[in-house]
Amino acid sequence: METKASKKRLFITTGLISLLNVLYIIETKQQNCSDTLVIVSFEQSESFKKTTKTIAKNHNFDKIIFYKKPKEVIKNINFKEYDEIYSVTFIEFLKKAKTNKNFYWFDEGPGYAIKDIKNLKQIKGVYYTPFLEKFSFLNTNKKSEEFEIKKDTFNLLSEKILNSTEKDIEIKGQKNVLFISHYILQQLGKVKAFEFHKKYIDYFINLGYTVYYKPHPRDTGALAFELSEVYKNNDKFKLFNNTLPIELYNYPFDIVIGTYSGALISIPHYKNIASLNLPSRELFDLDVGINFKKFFILYEYYTPKFSEMKEVLNKDKEEIYRKYYEIISKKQPINENESLKEILCYKPNKIKDLLFGFFSCLIFFNKNLSKKIKNISRSDFNKLIKNFLEKN
């Protein structure tokens, strides 16, 4: 005889990592519930949906629904139907569920650390991954319970999922490097983005490494194709198009490299593999938005620079990791680093934004004036960044 579900729960994710955290939450809470899974992602390919459903099979969800945009969720999902709601950190969903007293946030990777929850009294609790034992939500409030997503339990869940899926790729031997690309580099232009990647691929190949290049999910594929053509006769370069999150695997990588990627923090946290950041100062001069720049600062601070790791890159994996750990252990936790918090908590000045909106109307009359005014609302933020980079 079937037992009637005691609660209706709604889980809202954005991708595969947040889905893994949902499964973690379910493992640690009551099981006999009617659960709905909603995935909000611009990525709607059949392979993405197939992989998501494969992972989701590790729990008996009543419904699995895909949406492209948060507003589609708000329009189509009746939040009042659910006893508990667990969501990635979208403020839109928090506002929609304003009458629900059992609303929880959970992280979807290291980027959650730019979320300031001090004034979000409605949140009953937060589930967070303490990446590198340094990360947490900003300015937590006393009304919200905090639940740590423990690494050992997460890794056990990962093994369970891997055992039920086919492995994408076999990697053997020593001196393997994973190069994680970021689609934001495309804003530098096609030629510069290609040269940036080739420079570091050549460097590691010359040190005797095999480079596994992983395109970003939002990459158009053009850069990966171009690199594949250049290195098609070089067995030291390989495309790494795995479908499952890299954080699940125990691949024998000596080091993970990339540019402003959350994986440069999550992989070392879960798998004790060193990482290094390949910074591009040109990105800071681009109009990529304040949140992107917050991510850049966050990931750069908690990932060693190429220059800091260069001296050990021709050593063995253990020596590389020792150097990595030595650098990271000296970093302050997020909520103890006041200059970092000042950047992550920064909010644009509304008056300056209004001035920008008003004066930008003059663009057709005075382009020089418009160019100056365009920078008004972000000038303070850029100064904070400049000062932080000079000191760190």
PASE-858880 format. One record per residue (C-alpha): x, y, z; chain; residue in three letters. Coordinates in nm, 2 decimals, padded with zeros to 4 digits. Example, Ala and Ser with C-alpha at 12.3 -4.5 7.8 and 13.67 -1.06 7.14 Angstrom:
! PASE-858880
       c1       c2       c3   cadena   residuo
    01.23   -00.45    00.78        A       ALA
    01.37   -00.11    00.71        A       SER
! end
This chain:
! PASE-858880
       c1       c2       c3   cadena   residuo
    00.00    00.00    00.00        A       MET
    00.14    00.34   -00.10        A       GLU
    00.20    00.60    00.16        A       THR
    00.05    00.94    00.08        A       LYS
    00.30    01.21    00.03        A       ALA
    00.32    01.43    00.33        A       SER
    00.44    01.75    00.16        A       LYS
    00.46    01.91   -00.18        A       LYS
    00.80    02.05   -00.26        A       ARG
    00.92    02.27   -00.55        A       LEU
    01.29    02.26   -00.66        A       PHE
    01.42    02.52   -00.90        A       ILE
    01.76    02.47   -01.06        A       THR
    01.95    02.63   -01.35        A       THR
    02.19    02.35   -01.45        A       GLY
    02.36    02.04   -01.36        A       LEU
    02.56    02.16   -01.05        A       ILE
    02.25    02.30   -00.89        A       SER
    02.07    01.98   -00.97        A       LEU
    02.33    01.79   -00.78        A       LEU
    02.28    02.02   -00.48        A       ASN
    01.90    01.95   -00.50        A       VAL
    01.97    01.57   -00.48        A       LEU
    02.20    01.64   -00.19        A       TYR
    01.92    01.83   -00.01        A       ILE
    01.67    01.56   -00.08        A       ILE
    01.91    01.30    00.06        A       GLU
    01.94    01.49    00.39        A       THR
    01.57    01.56    00.43        A       LYS
    01.24    01.38    00.44        A       GLN
    01.19    01.14    00.15        A       GLN
    00.81    01.08    00.14        A       ASN
    00.71    01.40   -00.06        A       CYS
    00.56    01.50   -00.39        A       SER
    00.85    01.67   -00.56        A       ASP
    00.85    01.89   -00.87        A       THR
    01.18    01.98   -01.05        A       LEU
    01.20    02.30   -01.26        A       VAL
    01.51    02.37   -01.47        A       ILE
    01.56    02.73   -01.59        A       VAL
    01.82    02.75   -01.85        A       SER
    01.88    02.91   -02.19        A       PHE
    02.05    02.58   -02.28        A       GLU
    01.76    02.37   -02.41        A       GLN
    01.95    02.12   -02.64        A       SER
    01.84    01.76   -02.64        A       GLU
    02.18    01.65   -02.50        A       SER
    02.13    01.89   -02.20        A       PHE
    01.78    01.77   -02.14        A       LYS
    01.89    01.41   -02.17        A       LYS
    02.18    01.45   -01.92        A       THR
    01.96    01.64   -01.68        A       THR
    01.69    01.37   -01.68        A       LYS
    01.96    01.10   -01.64        A       THR
    02.09    01.27   -01.32        A       ILE
    01.73    01.35   -01.20        A       ALA
    01.65    00.97   -01.22        A       LYS
    01.84    00.94   -00.89        A       ASN
    01.52    01.07   -00.73        A       HIS
    01.16    01.00   -00.81        A       ASN
    01.04    01.34   -00.91        A       PHE
    00.67    01.37   -00.99        A       ASP
    00.73    01.63   -01.26        A       LYS
    01.04    01.76   -01.45        A       ILE
    00.98    02.09   -01.63        A       ILE
    01.22    02.29   -01.85        A       PHE
    01.19    02.67   -01.90        A       TYR
    01.42    02.91   -02.07        A       LYS
    01.36    03.22   -01.86        A       LYS
    01.27    03.30   -01.49        A       PRO
    00.96    03.49   -01.60        A       LYS
    00.82    03.17   -01.76        A       GLU
    00.85    03.00   -01.42        A       VAL
    00.67    03.29   -01.25        A       ILE
    00.39    03.28   -01.51        A       LYS
    00.33    02.91   -01.52        A       ASN
    00.41    02.78   -01.17        A       ILE
    00.17    02.84   -00.88        A       ASN
    00.40    02.88   -00.59        A       PHE
    00.11    02.87   -00.34        A       LYS
    00.06    02.50   -00.42        A       GLU
    00.38    02.40   -00.24        A       TYR
    00.46    02.35    00.12        A       ASP
    00.83    02.41    00.07        A       GLU
    01.03    02.58   -00.21        A       ILE
    01.40    02.53   -00.27        A       TYR
    01.55    02.77   -00.53        A       SER
    01.87    02.89   -00.68        A       VAL
    01.95    03.25   -00.58        A       THR
    01.70    03.44   -00.81        A       PHE
    01.54    03.73   -00.64        A       ILE
    01.24    03.70   -00.88        A       GLU
    01.14    03.37   -00.72        A       PHE
    01.18    03.50   -00.37        A       LEU
    00.94    03.79   -00.45        A       LYS
    00.69    03.55   -00.62        A       LYS
    00.69    03.32   -00.31        A       ALA
    00.65    03.61   -00.06        A       LYS
    00.37    03.43    00.13        A       THR
    00.56    03.10    00.16        A       ASN
    00.72    03.07    00.50        A       LYS
    00.93    02.77    00.40        A       ASN
    01.15    02.92    00.12        A       PHE
    01.51    02.81    00.09        A       TYR
    01.80    02.92   -00.13        A       TRP
    02.08    02.69   -00.23        A       PHE
    02.40    02.76   -00.43        A       ASP
    02.47    02.67   -00.79        A       GLU
    02.85    02.70   -00.77        A       GLY
    03.10    02.95   -00.63        A       PRO
    02.92    03.25   -00.79        A       GLY
    02.66    03.24   -00.51        A       TYR
    02.91    03.42   -00.29        A       ALA
    02.82    03.76   -00.44        A       ILE
    02.47    03.73   -00.29        A       LYS
    02.41    03.96    00.01        A       ASP
    02.13    03.81    00.21        A       ILE
    02.14    04.04    00.52        A       LYS
    01.81    04.20    00.45        A       ASN
    01.63    03.90    00.30        A       LEU
    01.44    03.80    00.61        A       LYS
    01.19    03.59    00.41        A       GLN
    01.45    03.32    00.35        A       ILE
    01.40    03.04    00.60        A       LYS
    01.74    02.88    00.53        A       GLY
    02.03    02.86    00.29        A       VAL
    02.23    02.56    00.17        A       TYR
    02.58    02.66    00.08        A       TYR
    02.91    02.49   -00.03        A       THR
    03.20    02.63    00.17        A       PRO
    03.43    02.62   -00.12        A       PHE
    03.80    02.60   -00.01        A       LEU
    03.67    02.66    00.34        A       GLU
    03.65    03.03    00.25        A       LYS
    03.31    03.07    00.09        A       PHE
    02.97    03.16    00.23        A       SER
    02.67    03.39    00.16        A       PHE
    02.75    03.75    00.23        A       LEU
    02.63    03.90    00.56        A       ASN
    02.41    03.62    00.67        A       THR
    02.11    03.72    00.89        A       ASN
    02.01    03.56    01.22        A       LYS
    01.66    03.46    01.09        A       LYS
    01.79    03.23    00.82        A       SER
    01.92    02.88    00.91        A       GLU
    02.25    02.78    00.74        A       GLU
    02.31    02.43    00.61        A       PHE
    02.65    02.33    00.48        A       GLU
    02.67    02.11    00.18        A       ILE
    02.94    01.88    00.30        A       LYS
    03.21    01.77    00.05        A       LYS
    03.24    01.40    00.16        A       ASP
    02.86    01.35    00.12        A       THR
    02.86    01.54   -00.21        A       PHE
    03.14    01.31   -00.34        A       ASN
    02.95    01.00   -00.23        A       LEU
    02.65    01.12   -00.42        A       LEU
    02.87    01.19   -00.73        A       SER
    03.00    00.83   -00.73        A       GLU
    02.64    00.70   -00.71        A       LYS
    02.54    00.91   -01.01        A       ILE
    02.85    00.82   -01.21        A       LEU
    02.78    00.45   -01.15        A       ASN
    02.44    00.49   -01.32        A       SER
    02.58    00.67   -01.63        A       THR
    02.82    00.60   -01.90        A       GLU
    03.16    00.76   -01.87        A       LYS
    03.22    01.02   -02.15        A       ASP
    03.59    00.99   -02.19        A       ILE
    03.89    00.79   -02.06        A       GLU
    04.20    00.99   -01.94        A       ILE
    04.51    00.80   -01.85        A       LYS
    04.87    00.86   -01.76        A       GLY
    05.04    01.17   -01.61        A       GLN
    05.09    01.53   -01.71        A       LYS
    04.73    01.61   -01.81        A       ASN
    04.60    01.96   -01.79        A       VAL
    04.23    02.07   -01.82        A       LEU
    04.18    02.40   -01.99        A       PHE
    03.83    02.54   -01.92        A       ILE
    03.73    02.81   -02.16        A       SER
    03.49    03.10   -02.09        A       HIS
    03.26    03.24   -02.35        A       TYR
    03.32    03.60   -02.21        A       ILE
    03.66    03.59   -02.38        A       LEU
    03.49    03.61   -02.71        A       GLN
    03.42    03.98   -02.63        A       GLN
    03.79    04.04   -02.69        A       LEU
    03.73    03.96   -03.05        A       GLY
    03.79    03.65   -03.25        A       LYS
    04.16    03.70   -03.32        A       VAL
    04.25    03.80   -02.96        A       LYS
    04.05    03.52   -02.81        A       ALA
    04.22    03.26   -03.03        A       PHE
    04.57    03.40   -02.96        A       GLU
    04.50    03.40   -02.59        A       PHE
    04.41    03.03   -02.58        A       HIS
    04.68    02.92   -02.82        A       LYS
    04.95    03.10   -02.61        A       LYS
    04.87    02.89   -02.30        A       TYR
    04.80    02.57   -02.49        A       ILE
    05.15    02.59   -02.66        A       ASP
    05.31    02.67   -02.32        A       TYR
    05.17    02.36   -02.15        A       PHE
    05.23    02.13   -02.45        A       ILE
    05.60    02.25   -02.45        A       ASN
    05.62    02.14   -02.09        A       LEU
    05.51    01.79   -02.19        A       GLY
    05.15    01.81   -02.09        A       TYR
    04.85    01.68   -02.28        A       THR
    04.60    01.96   -02.29        A       VAL
    04.23    01.87   -02.27        A       TYR
    04.03    02.17   -02.39        A       TYR
    03.68    02.21   -02.25        A       LYS
    03.46    02.47   -02.43        A       PRO
    03.21    02.67   -02.23        A       HIS
    02.85    02.54   -02.27        A       PRO
    02.76    02.88   -02.41        A       ARG
    03.05    02.89   -02.65        A       ASP
    02.94    02.90   -03.02        A       THR
    03.18    02.63   -03.10        A       GLY
    03.38    02.84   -03.35        A       ALA
    03.68    02.87   -03.13        A       LEU
    03.69    02.50   -03.04        A       ALA
    03.67    02.42   -03.41        A       PHE
    03.95    02.66   -03.50        A       GLU
    04.18    02.52   -03.22        A       LEU
    04.10    02.16   -03.33        A       SER
    04.21    02.25   -03.68        A       GLU
    04.54    02.40   -03.57        A       VAL
    04.62    02.10   -03.34        A       TYR
    04.46    01.82   -03.55        A       LYS
    04.80    01.65   -03.60        A       ASN
    04.91    01.70   -03.24        A       ASN
    04.82    01.42   -03.00        A       ASP
    04.90    01.65   -02.71        A       LYS
    04.57    01.85   -02.77        A       PHE
    04.23    01.69   -02.72        A       LYS
    03.88    01.83   -02.71        A       LEU
    03.70    01.75   -02.38        A       PHE
    03.33    01.75   -02.45        A       ASN
    03.20    01.57   -02.15        A       ASN
    02.83    01.61   -02.08        A       THR
    02.82    01.56   -01.70        A       LEU
    02.97    01.82   -01.46        A       PRO
    03.34    01.79   -01.44        A       ILE
    03.31    01.81   -01.06        A       GLU
    03.17    01.46   -01.06        A       LEU
    03.48    01.29   -01.20        A       TYR
    03.81    01.17   -01.06        A       ASN
    04.01    01.23   -01.37        A       TYR
    04.39    01.23   -01.34        A       PRO
    04.45    01.60   -01.41        A       PHE
    04.76    01.75   -01.27        A       ASP
    04.61    02.10   -01.29        A       ILE
    04.31    02.29   -01.41        A       VAL
    04.35    02.62   -01.59        A       ILE
    04.11    02.88   -01.72        A       GLY
    03.99    03.24   -01.71        A       THR
    03.75    03.36   -01.44        A       TYR
    03.57    03.03   -01.42        A       SER
    03.39    02.90   -01.11        A       GLY
    03.52    02.55   -01.19        A       ALA
    03.87    02.68   -01.10        A       LEU
    03.74    02.69   -00.74        A       ILE
    03.49    02.40   -00.73        A       SER
    03.72    02.14   -00.88        A       ILE
    04.00    02.20   -00.63        A       PRO
    03.74    02.20   -00.35        A       HIS
    03.59    01.86   -00.44        A       TYR
    03.89    01.68   -00.59        A       LYS
    04.20    01.84   -00.44        A       ASN
    04.34    01.93   -00.78        A       ILE
    04.54    02.26   -00.82        A       ALA
    04.41    02.53   -01.04        A       SER
    04.54    02.86   -01.18        A       LEU
    04.38    03.16   -01.33        A       ASN
    04.49    03.31   -01.67        A       LEU
    04.38    03.67   -01.61        A       PRO
    04.29    03.90   -01.90        A       SER
    04.30    04.26   -01.78        A       ARG
    04.14    04.37   -02.10        A       GLU
    03.81    04.22   -01.98        A       LEU
    03.80    04.47   -01.69        A       PHE
    03.79    04.75   -01.95        A       ASP
    03.50    04.60   -02.14        A       LEU
    03.14    04.70   -02.06        A       ASP
    03.05    04.35   -01.93        A       VAL
    02.84    04.46   -01.64        A       GLY
    02.90    04.49   -01.27        A       ILE
    02.80    04.14   -01.17        A       ASN
    03.05    03.99   -01.42        A       PHE
    03.32    04.20   -01.27        A       LYS
    03.23    04.09   -00.93        A       LYS
    03.27    03.73   -01.05        A       PHE
    03.61    03.82   -01.20        A       PHE
    03.74    03.96   -00.87        A       ILE
    03.60    03.67   -00.67        A       LEU
    03.75    03.40   -00.89        A       TYR
    04.08    03.59   -00.93        A       GLU
    04.13    03.63   -00.56        A       TYR
    04.06    03.27   -00.48        A       TYR
    04.26    03.12   -00.77        A       THR
    04.64    03.15   -00.79        A       PRO
    04.78    03.35   -01.08        A       LYS
    04.98    03.20   -01.36        A       PHE
    05.29    03.40   -01.24        A       SER
    05.25    03.25   -00.89        A       GLU
    05.24    02.89   -01.01        A       MET
    05.48    02.91   -01.30        A       LYS
    05.79    02.79   -01.10        A       GLU
    05.62    02.45   -01.02        A       VAL
    05.44    02.37   -01.34        A       LEU
    05.73    02.14   -01.45        A       ASN
    05.71    01.95   -01.12        A       LYS
    05.49    01.65   -01.03        A       ASP
    05.12    01.67   -00.94        A       LYS
    05.18    01.66   -00.56        A       GLU
    05.43    01.95   -00.57        A       GLU
    05.20    02.16   -00.78        A       ILE
    04.91    02.10   -00.53        A       TYR
    05.14    02.19   -00.24        A       ARG
    05.22    02.52   -00.40        A       LYS
    04.85    02.58   -00.47        A       TYR
    04.75    02.50   -00.12        A       TYR
    05.02    02.73    00.02        A       GLU
    04.88    03.02   -00.18        A       ILE
    04.51    02.96   -00.10        A       ILE
    04.56    02.89    00.27        A       SER
    04.67    03.26    00.31        A       LYS
    04.35    03.39    00.16        A       LYS
    04.09    03.53    00.40        A       GLN
    03.74    03.39    00.41        A       PRO
    03.49    03.61    00.22        A       ILE
    03.31    03.75    00.52        A       ASN
    03.64    03.84    00.69        A       GLU
    03.78    04.03    00.39        A       ASN
    03.63    04.38    00.42        A       GLU
    03.77    04.52    00.09        A       SER
    03.65    04.21   -00.10        A       LEU
    03.31    04.24    00.06        A       LYS
    03.29    04.60   -00.03        A       GLU
    03.32    04.51   -00.40        A       ILE
    03.08    04.21   -00.38        A       LEU
    02.81    04.41   -00.19        A       CYS
    02.84    04.71   -00.42        A       TYR
    02.51    04.84   -00.56        A       LYS
    02.50    05.11   -00.83        A       PRO
    02.40    05.46   -00.73        A       ASN
    02.05    05.51   -00.85        A       LYS
    02.09    05.89   -00.88        A       ILE
    02.39    05.84   -01.10        A       LYS
    02.20    05.59   -01.31        A       ASP
    01.92    05.84   -01.36        A       LEU
    02.17    06.10   -01.46        A       LEU
    02.31    05.86   -01.71        A       PHE
    01.97    05.78   -01.85        A       GLY
    01.88    06.15   -01.89        A       PHE
    02.21    06.27   -02.04        A       PHE
    02.25    05.96   -02.26        A       SER
    01.97    06.11   -02.47        A       CYS
    02.23    06.36   -02.58        A       LEU
    02.42    06.09   -02.77        A       ILE
    02.31    06.22   -03.10        A       PHE
    02.41    06.57   -03.02        A       PHE
    02.74    06.53   -02.83        A       ASN
    02.91    06.20   -02.85        A       LYS
    03.20    06.30   -02.63        A       ASN
    02.97    06.42   -02.35        A       LEU
    02.77    06.10   -02.38        A       SER
    03.09    05.89   -02.35        A       LYS
    03.19    06.06   -02.03        A       LYS
    02.84    06.03   -01.87        A       ILE
    02.82    05.66   -01.96        A       LYS
    03.09    05.60   -01.70        A       ASN
    02.94    05.80   -01.42        A       ILE
    02.73    05.52   -01.26        A       SER
    03.02    05.27   -01.26        A       ARG
    03.32    05.50   -01.18        A       SER
    03.31    05.43   -00.80        A       ASP
    03.29    05.05   -00.86        A       PHE
    03.58    05.06   -01.10        A       ASN
    03.79    05.25   -00.85        A       LYS
    03.72    04.98   -00.59        A       LEU
    03.83    04.72   -00.83        A       ILE
    04.15    04.90   -00.92        A       LYS
    04.24    04.95   -00.56        A       ASN
    04.17    04.59   -00.48        A       PHE
    04.38    04.46   -00.76        A       LEU
    04.67    04.68   -00.67        A       GLU
    04.68    04.54   -00.32        A       LYS
    04.62    04.18   -00.41        A       ASN
! end
